[in-house]
Amino acid sequence: MKTKAFLKHTFSILLTVVFIMSCSANNDSDSTITEEKEEETTPEEVDPPVEEPTNIAWKNWYLSVPINRGDGSATSIQPDAIINNELSSTESQYFYKNDDGSYTLWTKFTGFTTSGQSALGEKYCRTELREYWRGNQDTKDNWSMATGTHILETTMHVDFVEGNGRTIVAQIHGKSSDGIPGDPATVKIRWNSGMIQIDYYTKPENDDPWTSKYDAKLDFGRVDNEKFTFKIKIENGKMYCALICDAKDLNIDYQEIYDYVGNGYIHENYFKTGNYFGWHDDYEKAAQVVVHSMC
């Protein structure tokens, strides 16, 4: 009798152990399934947004904004400050990066220009990029129209231009040099109430310097506030221009505009692009340009 009771008691204990182990195994299985489901959904929740890259080689440009740098002239911002996002809060009102990788260039008349402080009705203010040729960050190093091929290609759109509706979005600017008179803004690409207009100097008379006294204007294509790409090319001493605006079905291939070297032009040059606002009648009106890419 004692043996039978002992066996019955032992069997009961074994059944209890098996039951407990079975429950434990089932709980572990449920926990594992739950964790796997969470891991499958987590990547979709934490993926960061992808930012579009901006096609601008900043080593080739510096920025001018119409803020007093301390001596009454405009402030220059070097490429490292742009790359590292080191602009002050005041500077960032005039130039800032957008979520899509483009850059906004806002400006108004403040009186602070690249050549010094100006009164109302005299000079114009700008938020504009100036070329460092070949990435050499020295404004004394510039290019000649007589040698090589030089191209500026900027994709942008104009948000608004108050006042007279005019802002210059690109330039070829001549460099004043020893023994060469003048400091000509040889070519100005102007957004004029939605029309892209080429304003370019032509050969002066009577050995006069190259100035706007002898300029010519050409309406090249209407883009309004749509995104467009403007191209300027200097090749074999001649200037060519092209314009693309998909929204306006514009695709104007390079057209020869003027033979500079053939007409005796000898200045060294550099490109500029941005928002050179053609307004100086008050301190209220403003203009805004967005640059998407540049090369």
Buried (B, 14 or more C-beta within 10 A) or exposed (E): EEEEEEEEEEEEEEEEEEEEEEEEEEEEEEEEEEEEEEEEEEEEEEEEEEEEEBEBEBBBBBBBBBBBEEEEBBBBBBBEBBEEEEBEEEBBBBBEBBEEBBBBBBBBBBBBBBEEBBEEEEBBBBBBBBBBBEEEBEBEBBBBBEEEEBBBBBBBBBBEBBBEBBBBBBBBBBBEBEEBEBBBBBBBBBBBEBBBBBBBBBBBEEEEBBEEEBBEEEEBBBBBBBBBBBBBBBBEBBBBBBBBBEEBEBEBEBEEBBBBBEBEBBBBBBBBBBBBBBBBEEEEBBBBBBBBBBE
